[in-house]
Amino acid sequence: MSGIYVTKRDGSKEEFVPEKVVVSIIKTGAPVSVARKIAKIVEGKLLEQNVTEISSKDLMKMVLDLLKKENEEWYRNWIVFDRAVKRRKSEE
């Protein structure tokens, strides 16, 4: 276990699970290898900075920044999915 907790939008907390990041990225059309790479980078940054807690919004921003550098289309797919399905604006 990483010992890193994510504070969700509703205020609840759950342990950071890199595999959840992988699943979200795969939904954008990115291959599993890229999704795993991004999840590892995010987890590494959090551990390196001794982060014990991060908001889901800040976590998503980290993931989106890396995703955008990988592929603009996958980034846009995430934004469209969040707007259409989850009814939120993730780019804000």
PyMOL Python script that loads the backbone (N, CA, C, O; Angstrom):
from pymol import cmd

cmd.read_pdbstr("""\
ATOM      1  N   MET A   1       0.835  -1.198   0.000  1.00  0.00           N
ATOM      2  CA  MET A   1       0.000   0.000   0.000  1.00  0.00           C
ATOM      3  C   MET A   1       0.875   1.255   0.000  1.00  0.00           C
ATOM      4  O   MET A   1       1.949   1.292   0.599  1.00  0.00           O
ATOM      5  N   SER A   2       0.381   2.264  -0.685  1.00  0.00           N
ATOM      6  CA  SER A   2       1.190   3.465  -0.874  1.00  0.00           C
ATOM      7  C   SER A   2       1.162   4.413   0.325  1.00  0.00           C
ATOM      8  O   SER A   2       2.104   5.179   0.532  1.00  0.00           O
ATOM      9  N   GLY A   3       0.079   4.365   1.119  1.00  0.00           N
ATOM     10  CA  GLY A   3      -0.047   5.295   2.233  1.00  0.00           C
ATOM     11  C   GLY A   3      -0.477   6.679   1.786  1.00  0.00           C
ATOM     12  O   GLY A   3      -0.436   7.632   2.565  1.00  0.00           O
ATOM     13  N   ILE A   4      -0.889   6.788   0.533  1.00  0.00           N
ATOM     14  CA  ILE A   4      -1.362   8.054  -0.023  1.00  0.00           C
ATOM     15  C   ILE A   4      -2.886   7.964  -0.113  1.00  0.00           C
ATOM     16  O   ILE A   4      -3.433   6.975  -0.599  1.00  0.00           O
ATOM     17  N   TYR A   5      -3.557   9.006   0.360  1.00  0.00           N
ATOM     18  CA  TYR A   5      -5.011   9.014   0.328  1.00  0.00           C
ATOM     19  C   TYR A   5      -5.523  10.112  -0.598  1.00  0.00           C
ATOM     20  O   TYR A   5      -4.961  11.204  -0.676  1.00  0.00           O
ATOM     21  N   VAL A   6      -6.602   9.787  -1.292  1.00  0.00           N
ATOM     22  CA  VAL A   6      -7.242  10.725  -2.208  1.00  0.00           C
ATOM     23  C   VAL A   6      -8.517  11.220  -1.534  1.00  0.00           C
ATOM     24  O   VAL A   6      -9.362  10.431  -1.113  1.00  0.00           O
ATOM     25  N   THR A   7      -8.638  12.550  -1.441  1.00  0.00           N
ATOM     26  CA  THR A   7      -9.854  13.151  -0.917  1.00  0.00           C
ATOM     27  C   THR A   7     -10.771  13.403  -2.093  1.00  0.00           C
ATOM     28  O   THR A   7     -10.465  14.205  -2.975  1.00  0.00           O
ATOM     29  N   LYS A   8     -11.893  12.717  -2.099  1.00  0.00           N
ATOM     30  CA  LYS A   8     -12.820  12.797  -3.219  1.00  0.00           C
ATOM     31  C   LYS A   8     -13.673  14.054  -3.116  1.00  0.00           C
ATOM     32  O   LYS A   8     -13.672  14.743  -2.096  1.00  0.00           O
ATOM     33  N   ARG A   9     -14.395  14.335  -4.185  1.00  0.00           N
ATOM     34  CA  ARG A   9     -15.214  15.556  -4.246  1.00  0.00           C
ATOM     35  C   ARG A   9     -16.249  15.625  -3.128  1.00  0.00           C
ATOM     36  O   ARG A   9     -16.602  16.713  -2.675  1.00  0.00           O
ATOM     37  N   ASP A  10     -16.737  14.469  -2.683  1.00  0.00           N
ATOM     38  CA  ASP A  10     -17.756  14.450  -1.624  1.00  0.00           C
ATOM     39  C   ASP A  10     -17.145  14.525  -0.223  1.00  0.00           C
ATOM     40  O   ASP A  10     -17.864  14.483   0.775  1.00  0.00           O
ATOM     41  N   GLY A  11     -15.813  14.636  -0.154  1.00  0.00           N
ATOM     42  CA  GLY A  11     -15.134  14.752   1.136  1.00  0.00           C
ATOM     43  C   GLY A  11     -14.633  13.430   1.692  1.00  0.00           C
ATOM     44  O   GLY A  11     -13.843  13.410   2.636  1.00  0.00           O
ATOM     45  N   SER A  12     -15.086  12.328   1.116  1.00  0.00           N
ATOM     46  CA  SER A  12     -14.620  11.024   1.597  1.00  0.00           C
ATOM     47  C   SER A  12     -13.178  10.796   1.145  1.00  0.00           C
ATOM     48  O   SER A  12     -12.686  11.450   0.225  1.00  0.00           O
ATOM     49  N   LYS A  13     -12.521   9.860   1.810  1.00  0.00           N
ATOM     50  CA  LYS A  13     -11.119   9.559   1.483  1.00  0.00           C
ATOM     51  C   LYS A  13     -10.982   8.091   1.151  1.00  0.00           C
ATOM     52  O   LYS A  13     -11.657   7.235   1.723  1.00  0.00           O
ATOM     53  N   GLU A  14     -10.087   7.818   0.206  1.00  0.00           N
ATOM     54  CA  GLU A  14      -9.770   6.422  -0.103  1.00  0.00           C
ATOM     55  C   GLU A  14      -8.300   6.334  -0.472  1.00  0.00           C
ATOM     56  O   GLU A  14      -7.691   7.310  -0.908  1.00  0.00           O
ATOM     57  N   GLU A  15      -7.751   5.159  -0.289  1.00  0.00           N
ATOM     58  CA  GLU A  15      -6.337   4.966  -0.596  1.00  0.00           C
ATOM     59  C   GLU A  15      -6.107   5.120  -2.100  1.00  0.00           C
ATOM     60  O   GLU A  15      -6.925   4.691  -2.913  1.00  0.00           O
ATOM     61  N   PHE A  16      -4.986   5.737  -2.452  1.00  0.00           N
ATOM     62  CA  PHE A  16      -4.605   5.910  -3.851  1.00  0.00           C
ATOM     63  C   PHE A  16      -4.295   4.534  -4.453  1.00  0.00           C
ATOM     64  O   PHE A  16      -3.466   3.784  -3.938  1.00  0.00           O
ATOM     65  N   VAL A  17      -4.979   4.230  -5.550  1.00  0.00           N
ATOM     66  CA  VAL A  17      -4.784   2.958  -6.247  1.00  0.00           C
ATOM     67  C   VAL A  17      -4.373   3.286  -7.688  1.00  0.00           C
ATOM     68  O   VAL A  17      -5.204   3.720  -8.486  1.00  0.00           O
ATOM     69  N   PRO A  18      -3.092   3.080  -8.023  1.00  0.00           N
ATOM     70  CA  PRO A  18      -2.625   3.422  -9.369  1.00  0.00           C
ATOM     71  C   PRO A  18      -3.456   2.775 -10.480  1.00  0.00           C
ATOM     72  O   PRO A  18      -3.612   3.351 -11.557  1.00  0.00           O
ATOM     73  N   GLU A  19      -3.983   1.589 -10.217  1.00  0.00           N
ATOM     74  CA  GLU A  19      -4.754   0.880 -11.232  1.00  0.00           C
ATOM     75  C   GLU A  19      -6.014   1.652 -11.633  1.00  0.00           C
ATOM     76  O   GLU A  19      -6.489   1.516 -12.761  1.00  0.00           O
ATOM     77  N   LYS A  20      -6.555   2.458 -10.719  1.00  0.00           N
ATOM     78  CA  LYS A  20      -7.728   3.290 -11.057  1.00  0.00           C
ATOM     79  C   LYS A  20      -7.334   4.358 -12.086  1.00  0.00           C
ATOM     80  O   LYS A  20      -8.117   4.692 -12.975  1.00  0.00           O
ATOM     81  N   VAL A  21      -6.139   4.878 -11.956  1.00  0.00           N
ATOM     82  CA  VAL A  21      -5.626   5.847 -12.925  1.00  0.00           C
ATOM     83  C   VAL A  21      -5.474   5.157 -14.281  1.00  0.00           C
ATOM     84  O   VAL A  21      -5.838   5.718 -15.315  1.00  0.00           O
ATOM     85  N   VAL A  22      -4.939   3.950 -14.269  1.00  0.00           N
ATOM     86  CA  VAL A  22      -4.744   3.175 -15.503  1.00  0.00           C
ATOM     87  C   VAL A  22      -6.084   2.984 -16.215  1.00  0.00           C
ATOM     88  O   VAL A  22      -6.189   3.227 -17.418  1.00  0.00           O
ATOM     89  N   VAL A  23      -7.097   2.554 -15.482  1.00  0.00           N
ATOM     90  CA  VAL A  23      -8.422   2.316 -16.074  1.00  0.00           C
ATOM     91  C   VAL A  23      -8.981   3.601 -16.686  1.00  0.00           C
ATOM     92  O   VAL A  23      -9.514   3.580 -17.795  1.00  0.00           O
ATOM     93  N   SER A  24      -8.862   4.707 -15.972  1.00  0.00           N
ATOM     94  CA  SER A  24      -9.369   5.987 -16.490  1.00  0.00           C
ATOM     95  C   SER A  24      -8.662   6.382 -17.780  1.00  0.00           C
ATOM     96  O   SER A  24      -9.296   6.868 -18.717  1.00  0.00           O
ATOM     97  N   ILE A  25      -7.366   6.178 -17.827  1.00  0.00           N
ATOM     98  CA  ILE A  25      -6.599   6.554 -19.017  1.00  0.00           C
ATOM     99  C   ILE A  25      -6.942   5.647 -20.198  1.00  0.00           C
ATOM    100  O   ILE A  25      -7.035   6.117 -21.332  1.00  0.00           O
ATOM    101  N   ILE A  26      -7.128   4.364 -19.942  1.00  0.00           N
ATOM    102  CA  ILE A  26      -7.479   3.437 -21.028  1.00  0.00           C
ATOM    103  C   ILE A  26      -8.788   3.865 -21.689  1.00  0.00           C
ATOM    104  O   ILE A  26      -8.956   3.695 -22.896  1.00  0.00           O
ATOM    105  N   LYS A  27      -9.721   4.422 -20.903  1.00  0.00           N
ATOM    106  CA  LYS A  27     -11.010   4.877 -21.446  1.00  0.00           C
ATOM    107  C   LYS A  27     -10.836   5.997 -22.476  1.00  0.00           C
ATOM    108  O   LYS A  27     -11.748   6.268 -23.258  1.00  0.00           O
ATOM    109  N   THR A  28      -9.676   6.643 -22.477  1.00  0.00           N
ATOM    110  CA  THR A  28      -9.435   7.735 -23.432  1.00  0.00           C
ATOM    111  C   THR A  28      -8.978   7.210 -24.793  1.00  0.00           C
ATOM    112  O   THR A  28      -8.909   7.961 -25.766  1.00  0.00           O
ATOM    113  N   GLY A  29      -8.667   5.916 -24.851  1.00  0.00           N
ATOM    114  CA  GLY A  29      -8.159   5.340 -26.092  1.00  0.00           C
ATOM    115  C   GLY A  29      -6.667   5.078 -26.045  1.00  0.00           C
ATOM    116  O   GLY A  29      -6.097   4.538 -26.993  1.00  0.00           O
ATOM    117  N   ALA A  30      -6.035   5.454 -24.952  1.00  0.00           N
ATOM    118  CA  ALA A  30      -4.594   5.233 -24.802  1.00  0.00           C
ATOM    119  C   ALA A  30      -4.322   3.748 -24.560  1.00  0.00           C
ATOM    120  O   ALA A  30      -5.140   3.066 -23.943  1.00  0.00           O
ATOM    121  N   PRO A  31      -3.192   3.243 -25.035  1.00  0.00           N
ATOM    122  CA  PRO A  31      -2.854   1.842 -24.774  1.00  0.00           C
ATOM    123  C   PRO A  31      -2.490   1.614 -23.305  1.00  0.00           C
ATOM    124  O   PRO A  31      -2.109   2.545 -22.594  1.00  0.00           O
ATOM    125  N   VAL A  32      -2.612   0.373 -22.870  1.00  0.00           N
ATOM    126  CA  VAL A  32      -2.325   0.007 -21.485  1.00  0.00           C
ATOM    127  C   VAL A  32      -0.914   0.417 -21.087  1.00  0.00           C
ATOM    128  O   VAL A  32      -0.692   0.871 -19.964  1.00  0.00           O
ATOM    129  N   SER A  33       0.042   0.262 -21.999  1.00  0.00           N
ATOM    130  CA  SER A  33       1.437   0.599 -21.671  1.00  0.00           C
ATOM    131  C   SER A  33       1.585   2.075 -21.303  1.00  0.00           C
ATOM    132  O   SER A  33       2.303   2.414 -20.362  1.00  0.00           O
ATOM    133  N   VAL A  34       0.912   2.945 -22.039  1.00  0.00           N
ATOM    134  CA  VAL A  34       0.973   4.386 -21.758  1.00  0.00           C
ATOM    135  C   VAL A  34       0.244   4.680 -20.451  1.00  0.00           C
ATOM    136  O   VAL A  34       0.721   5.467 -19.634  1.00  0.00           O
ATOM    137  N   ALA A  35      -0.903   4.051 -20.257  1.00  0.00           N
ATOM    138  CA  ALA A  35      -1.686   4.266 -19.040  1.00  0.00           C
ATOM    139  C   ALA A  35      -0.872   3.876 -17.806  1.00  0.00           C
ATOM    140  O   ALA A  35      -0.864   4.594 -16.806  1.00  0.00           O
ATOM    141  N   ARG A  36      -0.193   2.740 -17.887  1.00  0.00           N
ATOM    142  CA  ARG A  36       0.626   2.280 -16.750  1.00  0.00           C
ATOM    143  C   ARG A  36       1.809   3.214 -16.513  1.00  0.00           C
ATOM    144  O   ARG A  36       2.165   3.502 -15.371  1.00  0.00           O
ATOM    145  N   LYS A  37       2.411   3.683 -17.602  1.00  0.00           N
ATOM    146  CA  LYS A  37       3.549   4.597 -17.484  1.00  0.00           C
ATOM    147  C   LYS A  37       3.126   5.874 -16.755  1.00  0.00           C
ATOM    148  O   LYS A  37       3.818   6.330 -15.845  1.00  0.00           O
ATOM    149  N   ILE A  38       1.996   6.446 -17.156  1.00  0.00           N
ATOM    150  CA  ILE A  38       1.511   7.680 -16.530  1.00  0.00           C
ATOM    151  C   ILE A  38       1.180   7.434 -15.056  1.00  0.00           C
ATOM    152  O   ILE A  38       1.528   8.249 -14.201  1.00  0.00           O
ATOM    153  N   ALA A  39       0.514   6.326 -14.755  1.00  0.00           N
ATOM    154  CA  ALA A  39       0.171   6.010 -13.365  1.00  0.00           C
ATOM    155  C   ALA A  39       1.431   5.875 -12.516  1.00  0.00           C
ATOM    156  O   ALA A  39       1.464   6.338 -11.376  1.00  0.00           O
ATOM    157  N   LYS A  40       2.467   5.244 -13.066  1.00  0.00           N
ATOM    158  CA  LYS A  40       3.738   5.086 -12.334  1.00  0.00           C
ATOM    159  C   LYS A  40       4.406   6.438 -12.096  1.00  0.00           C
ATOM    160  O   LYS A  40       4.938   6.686 -11.014  1.00  0.00           O
ATOM    161  N   ILE A  41       4.381   7.308 -13.098  1.00  0.00           N
ATOM    162  CA  ILE A  41       4.970   8.645 -12.958  1.00  0.00           C
ATOM    163  C   ILE A  41       4.247   9.413 -11.850  1.00  0.00           C
ATOM    164  O   ILE A  41       4.883  10.025 -10.992  1.00  0.00           O
ATOM    165  N   VAL A  42       2.909   9.376 -11.877  1.00  0.00           N
ATOM    166  CA  VAL A  42       2.116  10.087 -10.865  1.00  0.00           C
ATOM    167  C   VAL A  42       2.428   9.535  -9.477  1.00  0.00           C
ATOM    168  O   VAL A  42       2.682  10.300  -8.547  1.00  0.00           O
ATOM    169  N   GLU A  43       2.410   8.216  -9.337  1.00  0.00           N
ATOM    170  CA  GLU A  43       2.694   7.604  -8.039  1.00  0.00           C
ATOM    171  C   GLU A  43       4.107   7.971  -7.572  1.00  0.00           C
ATOM    172  O   GLU A  43       4.318   8.277  -6.398  1.00  0.00           O
ATOM    173  N   GLY A  44       5.056   7.940  -8.483  1.00  0.00           N
ATOM    174  CA  GLY A  44       6.435   8.294  -8.161  1.00  0.00           C
ATOM    175  C   GLY A  44       6.564   9.721  -7.665  1.00  0.00           C
ATOM    176  O   GLY A  44       7.263   9.987  -6.688  1.00  0.00           O
ATOM    177  N   LYS A  45       5.879  10.647  -8.348  1.00  0.00           N
ATOM    178  CA  LYS A  45       5.926  12.062  -7.931  1.00  0.00           C
ATOM    179  C   LYS A  45       5.336  12.233  -6.538  1.00  0.00           C
ATOM    180  O   LYS A  45       5.886  12.962  -5.712  1.00  0.00           O
ATOM    181  N   LEU A  46       4.220  11.564  -6.278  1.00  0.00           N
ATOM    182  CA  LEU A  46       3.572  11.681  -4.967  1.00  0.00           C
ATOM    183  C   LEU A  46       4.474  11.123  -3.865  1.00  0.00           C
ATOM    184  O   LEU A  46       4.611  11.730  -2.804  1.00  0.00           O
ATOM    185  N   LEU A  47       5.080   9.979  -4.117  1.00  0.00           N
ATOM    186  CA  LEU A  47       5.974   9.371  -3.126  1.00  0.00           C
ATOM    187  C   LEU A  47       7.226  10.218  -2.922  1.00  0.00           C
ATOM    188  O   LEU A  47       7.689  10.402  -1.796  1.00  0.00           O
ATOM    189  N   GLU A  48       7.766  10.728  -4.024  1.00  0.00           N
ATOM    190  CA  GLU A  48       8.973  11.562  -3.976  1.00  0.00           C
ATOM    191  C   GLU A  48       8.738  12.823  -3.147  1.00  0.00           C
ATOM    192  O   GLU A  48       9.623  13.274  -2.420  1.00  0.00           O
ATOM    193  N   GLN A  49       7.537  13.383  -3.266  1.00  0.00           N
ATOM    194  CA  GLN A  49       7.205  14.616  -2.546  1.00  0.00           C
ATOM    195  C   GLN A  49       6.632  14.338  -1.154  1.00  0.00           C
ATOM    196  O   GLN A  49       6.184  15.253  -0.463  1.00  0.00           O
ATOM    197  N   ASN A  50       6.652  13.055  -0.752  1.00  0.00           N
ATOM    198  CA  ASN A  50       6.109  12.646   0.552  1.00  0.00           C
ATOM    199  C   ASN A  50       4.667  13.094   0.760  1.00  0.00           C
ATOM    200  O   ASN A  50       4.272  13.463   1.866  1.00  0.00           O
ATOM    201  N   VAL A  51       3.895  13.057  -0.309  1.00  0.00           N
ATOM    202  CA  VAL A  51       2.478  13.423  -0.232  1.00  0.00           C
ATOM    203  C   VAL A  51       1.730  12.282   0.460  1.00  0.00           C
ATOM    204  O   VAL A  51       1.881  11.121   0.081  1.00  0.00           O
ATOM    205  N   THR A  52       0.926  12.612   1.471  1.00  0.00           N
ATOM    206  CA  THR A  52       0.119  11.588   2.131  1.00  0.00           C
ATOM    207  C   THR A  52      -1.350  11.738   1.763  1.00  0.00           C
ATOM    208  O   THR A  52      -2.150  10.821   1.950  1.00  0.00           O
ATOM    209  N   GLU A  53      -1.695  12.919   1.231  1.00  0.00           N
ATOM    210  CA  GLU A  53      -3.081  13.186   0.865  1.00  0.00           C
ATOM    211  C   GLU A  53      -3.111  14.134  -0.329  1.00  0.00           C
ATOM    212  O   GLU A  53      -2.344  15.095  -0.393  1.00  0.00           O
ATOM    213  N   ILE A  54      -4.010  13.851  -1.276  1.00  0.00           N
ATOM    214  CA  ILE A  54      -4.171  14.709  -2.451  1.00  0.00           C
ATOM    215  C   ILE A  54      -5.649  14.734  -2.810  1.00  0.00           C
ATOM    216  O   ILE A  54      -6.345  13.730  -2.659  1.00  0.00           O
ATOM    217  N   SER A  55      -6.123  15.868  -3.281  1.00  0.00           N
ATOM    218  CA  SER A  55      -7.530  15.933  -3.692  1.00  0.00           C
ATOM    219  C   SER A  55      -7.679  15.235  -5.036  1.00  0.00           C
ATOM    220  O   SER A  55      -6.734  15.182  -5.823  1.00  0.00           O
ATOM    221  N   SER A  56      -8.849  14.708  -5.293  1.00  0.00           N
ATOM    222  CA  SER A  56      -9.083  14.037  -6.574  1.00  0.00           C
ATOM    223  C   SER A  56      -8.886  15.023  -7.724  1.00  0.00           C
ATOM    224  O   SER A  56      -8.445  14.640  -8.808  1.00  0.00           O
ATOM    225  N   LYS A  57      -9.213  16.287  -7.486  1.00  0.00           N
ATOM    226  CA  LYS A  57      -9.041  17.317  -8.524  1.00  0.00           C
ATOM    227  C   LYS A  57      -7.557  17.526  -8.850  1.00  0.00           C
ATOM    228  O   LYS A  57      -7.184  17.611 -10.020  1.00  0.00           O
ATOM    229  N   ASP A  58      -6.714  17.609  -7.820  1.00  0.00           N
ATOM    230  CA  ASP A  58      -5.270  17.787  -8.050  1.00  0.00           C
ATOM    231  C   ASP A  58      -4.659  16.547  -8.700  1.00  0.00           C
ATOM    232  O   ASP A  58      -3.784  16.650  -9.559  1.00  0.00           O
ATOM    233  N   LEU A  59      -5.131  15.378  -8.280  1.00  0.00           N
ATOM    234  CA  LEU A  59      -4.662  14.133  -8.875  1.00  0.00           C
ATOM    235  C   LEU A  59      -5.030  14.094 -10.358  1.00  0.00           C
ATOM    236  O   LEU A  59      -4.205  13.733 -11.198  1.00  0.00           O
ATOM    237  N   MET A  60      -6.264  14.465 -10.672  1.00  0.00           N
ATOM    238  CA  MET A  60      -6.711  14.470 -12.057  1.00  0.00           C
ATOM    239  C   MET A  60      -5.891  15.465 -12.888  1.00  0.00           C
ATOM    240  O   MET A  60      -5.560  15.192 -14.042  1.00  0.00           O
ATOM    241  N   LYS A  61      -5.570  16.606 -12.301  1.00  0.00           N
ATOM    242  CA  LYS A  61      -4.772  17.605 -13.025  1.00  0.00           C
ATOM    243  C   LYS A  61      -3.392  17.036 -13.374  1.00  0.00           C
ATOM    244  O   LYS A  61      -2.897  17.238 -14.483  1.00  0.00           O
ATOM    245  N   MET A  62      -2.774  16.322 -12.421  1.00  0.00           N
ATOM    246  CA  MET A  62      -1.469  15.699 -12.688  1.00  0.00           C
ATOM    247  C   MET A  62      -1.571  14.708 -13.851  1.00  0.00           C
ATOM    248  O   MET A  62      -0.738  14.699 -14.756  1.00  0.00           O
ATOM    249  N   VAL A  63      -2.616  13.877 -13.800  1.00  0.00           N
ATOM    250  CA  VAL A  63      -2.813  12.862 -14.839  1.00  0.00           C
ATOM    251  C   VAL A  63      -3.062  13.536 -16.189  1.00  0.00           C
ATOM    252  O   VAL A  63      -2.482  13.144 -17.201  1.00  0.00           O
ATOM    253  N   LEU A  64      -3.924  14.547 -16.198  1.00  0.00           N
ATOM    254  CA  LEU A  64      -4.246  15.225 -17.459  1.00  0.00           C
ATOM    255  C   LEU A  64      -3.036  15.929 -18.063  1.00  0.00           C
ATOM    256  O   LEU A  64      -2.859  15.922 -19.282  1.00  0.00           O
ATOM    257  N   ASP A  65      -2.202  16.536 -17.220  1.00  0.00           N
ATOM    258  CA  ASP A  65      -0.989  17.197 -17.732  1.00  0.00           C
ATOM    259  C   ASP A  65      -0.094  16.187 -18.457  1.00  0.00           C
ATOM    260  O   ASP A  65       0.423  16.467 -19.538  1.00  0.00           O
ATOM    261  N   LEU A  66       0.080  15.017 -17.852  1.00  0.00           N
ATOM    262  CA  LEU A  66       0.918  13.977 -18.468  1.00  0.00           C
ATOM    263  C   LEU A  66       0.248  13.399 -19.715  1.00  0.00           C
ATOM    264  O   LEU A  66       0.911  13.115 -20.712  1.00  0.00           O
ATOM    265  N   LEU A  67      -1.059  13.232 -19.645  1.00  0.00           N
ATOM    266  CA  LEU A  67      -1.796  12.679 -20.786  1.00  0.00           C
ATOM    267  C   LEU A  67      -1.719  13.625 -21.984  1.00  0.00           C
ATOM    268  O   LEU A  67      -1.566  13.183 -23.123  1.00  0.00           O
ATOM    269  N   LYS A  68      -1.826  14.907 -21.723  1.00  0.00           N
ATOM    270  CA  LYS A  68      -1.773  15.903 -22.797  1.00  0.00           C
ATOM    271  C   LYS A  68      -0.405  15.880 -23.484  1.00  0.00           C
ATOM    272  O   LYS A  68      -0.314  16.037 -24.701  1.00  0.00           O
ATOM    273  N   LYS A  69       0.657  15.682 -22.695  1.00  0.00           N
ATOM    274  CA  LYS A  69       2.007  15.604 -23.273  1.00  0.00           C
ATOM    275  C   LYS A  69       2.162  14.360 -24.135  1.00  0.00           C
ATOM    276  O   LYS A  69       2.887  14.380 -25.130  1.00  0.00           O
ATOM    277  N   GLU A  70       1.483  13.276 -23.759  1.00  0.00           N
ATOM    278  CA  GLU A  70       1.552  12.020 -24.520  1.00  0.00           C
ATOM    279  C   GLU A  70       0.797  12.131 -25.848  1.00  0.00           C
ATOM    280  O   GLU A  70       1.309  11.782 -26.911  1.00  0.00           O
ATOM    281  N   ASN A  71      -0.447  12.632 -25.744  1.00  0.00           N
ATOM    282  CA  ASN A  71      -1.306  12.622 -26.928  1.00  0.00           C
ATOM    283  C   ASN A  71      -2.481  13.565 -26.704  1.00  0.00           C
ATOM    284  O   ASN A  71      -3.278  13.367 -25.787  1.00  0.00           O
ATOM    285  N   GLU A  72      -2.584  14.580 -27.538  1.00  0.00           N
ATOM    286  CA  GLU A  72      -3.635  15.591 -27.428  1.00  0.00           C
ATOM    287  C   GLU A  72      -5.037  14.979 -27.574  1.00  0.00           C
ATOM    288  O   GLU A  72      -5.981  15.410 -26.911  1.00  0.00           O
ATOM    289  N   GLU A  73      -5.159  13.994 -28.431  1.00  0.00           N
ATOM    290  CA  GLU A  73      -6.478  13.382 -28.673  1.00  0.00           C
ATOM    291  C   GLU A  73      -6.977  12.637 -27.427  1.00  0.00           C
ATOM    292  O   GLU A  73      -8.153  12.733 -27.076  1.00  0.00           O
ATOM    293  N   TRP A  74      -6.089  11.902 -26.765  1.00  0.00           N
ATOM    294  CA  TRP A  74      -6.488  11.188 -25.549  1.00  0.00           C
ATOM    295  C   TRP A  74      -6.904  12.185 -24.473  1.00  0.00           C
ATOM    296  O   TRP A  74      -7.864  11.956 -23.738  1.00  0.00           O
ATOM    297  N   TYR A  75      -6.180  13.282 -24.389  1.00  0.00           N
ATOM    298  CA  TYR A  75      -6.514  14.340 -23.432  1.00  0.00           C
ATOM    299  C   TYR A  75      -7.921  14.862 -23.708  1.00  0.00           C
ATOM    300  O   TYR A  75      -8.740  14.979 -22.796  1.00  0.00           O
ATOM    301  N   ARG A  76      -8.193  15.175 -24.982  1.00  0.00           N
ATOM    302  CA  ARG A  76      -9.517  15.693 -25.358  1.00  0.00           C
ATOM    303  C   ARG A  76     -10.608  14.662 -25.077  1.00  0.00           C
ATOM    304  O   ARG A  76     -11.708  15.012 -24.651  1.00  0.00           O
ATOM    305  N   ASN A  77     -10.297  13.392 -25.317  1.00  0.00           N
ATOM    306  CA  ASN A  77     -11.277  12.334 -25.049  1.00  0.00           C
ATOM    307  C   ASN A  77     -11.659  12.313 -23.568  1.00  0.00           C
ATOM    308  O   ASN A  77     -12.828  12.123 -23.233  1.00  0.00           O
ATOM    309  N   TRP A  78     -10.679  12.508 -22.682  1.00  0.00           N
ATOM    310  CA  TRP A  78     -10.946  12.542 -21.233  1.00  0.00           C
ATOM    311  C   TRP A  78     -11.899  13.698 -20.924  1.00  0.00           C
ATOM    312  O   TRP A  78     -12.880  13.531 -20.200  1.00  0.00           O
ATOM    313  N   ILE A  79     -11.595  14.876 -21.486  1.00  0.00           N
ATOM    314  CA  ILE A  79     -12.401  16.072 -21.232  1.00  0.00           C
ATOM    315  C   ILE A  79     -13.841  15.846 -21.704  1.00  0.00           C
ATOM    316  O   ILE A  79     -14.791  16.156 -20.985  1.00  0.00           O
ATOM    317  N   VAL A  80     -13.993  15.308 -22.904  1.00  0.00           N
ATOM    318  CA  VAL A  80     -15.323  15.059 -23.474  1.00  0.00           C
ATOM    319  C   VAL A  80     -16.089  14.060 -22.604  1.00  0.00           C
ATOM    320  O   VAL A  80     -17.267  14.266 -22.312  1.00  0.00           O
ATOM    321  N   PHE A  81     -15.422  12.978 -22.191  1.00  0.00           N
ATOM    322  CA  PHE A  81     -16.056  11.965 -21.340  1.00  0.00           C
ATOM    323  C   PHE A  81     -16.520  12.584 -20.023  1.00  0.00           C
ATOM    324  O   PHE A  81     -17.644  12.345 -19.581  1.00  0.00           O
ATOM    325  N   ASP A  82     -15.658  13.372 -19.405  1.00  0.00           N
ATOM    326  CA  ASP A  82     -16.019  13.996 -18.129  1.00  0.00           C
ATOM    327  C   ASP A  82     -17.224  14.917 -18.284  1.00  0.00           C
ATOM    328  O   ASP A  82     -18.102  14.943 -17.422  1.00  0.00           O
ATOM    329  N   ARG A  83     -17.268  15.666 -19.371  1.00  0.00           N
ATOM    330  CA  ARG A  83     -18.391  16.573 -19.597  1.00  0.00           C
ATOM    331  C   ARG A  83     -19.676  15.808 -19.862  1.00  0.00           C
ATOM    332  O   ARG A  83     -20.716  16.105 -19.274  1.00  0.00           O
ATOM    333  N   ALA A  84     -19.602  14.826 -20.746  1.00  0.00           N
ATOM    334  CA  ALA A  84     -20.800  14.115 -21.190  1.00  0.00           C
ATOM    335  C   ALA A  84     -21.326  13.138 -20.134  1.00  0.00           C
ATOM    336  O   ALA A  84     -22.524  13.099 -19.857  1.00  0.00           O
ATOM    337  N   VAL A  85     -20.427  12.359 -19.557  1.00  0.00           N
ATOM    338  CA  VAL A  85     -20.852  11.289 -18.669  1.00  0.00           C
ATOM    339  C   VAL A  85     -20.900  11.737 -17.209  1.00  0.00           C
ATOM    340  O   VAL A  85     -21.867  11.466 -16.497  1.00  0.00           O
ATOM    341  N   LYS A  86     -19.855  12.418 -16.776  1.00  0.00           N
ATOM    342  CA  LYS A  86     -19.774  12.785 -15.353  1.00  0.00           C
ATOM    343  C   LYS A  86     -20.297  14.197 -15.073  1.00  0.00           C
ATOM    344  O   LYS A  86     -20.398  14.610 -13.918  1.00  0.00           O
ATOM    345  N   ARG A  87     -20.623  14.921 -16.123  1.00  0.00           N
ATOM    346  CA  ARG A  87     -21.188  16.270 -15.994  1.00  0.00           C
ATOM    347  C   ARG A  87     -20.278  17.214 -15.194  1.00  0.00           C
ATOM    348  O   ARG A  87     -20.742  17.969 -14.341  1.00  0.00           O
ATOM    349  N   ARG A  88     -18.987  17.152 -15.487  1.00  0.00           N
ATOM    350  CA  ARG A  88     -18.065  18.073 -14.832  1.00  0.00           C
ATOM    351  C   ARG A  88     -17.030  18.543 -15.838  1.00  0.00           C
ATOM    352  O   ARG A  88     -16.788  17.914 -16.868  1.00  0.00           O
ATOM    353  N   LYS A  89     -16.432  19.667 -15.498  1.00  0.00           N
ATOM    354  CA  LYS A  89     -15.416  20.249 -16.374  1.00  0.00           C
ATOM    355  C   LYS A  89     -14.044  19.987 -15.771  1.00  0.00           C
ATOM    356  O   LYS A  89     -13.614  20.696 -14.861  1.00  0.00           O
ATOM    357  N   SER A  90     -13.354  18.961 -16.281  1.00  0.00           N
ATOM    358  CA  SER A  90     -12.095  18.573 -15.688  1.00  0.00           C
ATOM    359  C   SER A  90     -10.940  19.502 -16.036  1.00  0.00           C
ATOM    360  O   SER A  90      -9.912  19.493 -15.359  1.00  0.00           O
ATOM    361  N   GLU A  91     -11.097  20.298 -17.080  1.00  0.00           N
ATOM    362  CA  GLU A  91      -9.985  21.168 -17.466  1.00  0.00           C
ATOM    363  C   GLU A  91      -9.917  22.433 -16.628  1.00  0.00           C
ATOM    364  O   GLU A  91      -8.985  23.221 -16.784  1.00  0.00           O
ATOM    365  N   GLU A  92     -10.874  22.645 -15.750  1.00  0.00           N
ATOM    366  CA  GLU A  92     -10.873  23.862 -14.915  1.00  0.00           C
ATOM    367  C   GLU A  92     -10.112  23.634 -13.623  1.00  0.00           C
ATOM    368  O   GLU A  92     -10.006  24.544 -12.800  1.00  0.00           O
TER     369      GLU A  92
END
""", "prot")
cmd.dss("prot")
cmd.show_as("cartoon", "prot")
cmd.util.cbc("prot")
cmd.orient("prot")
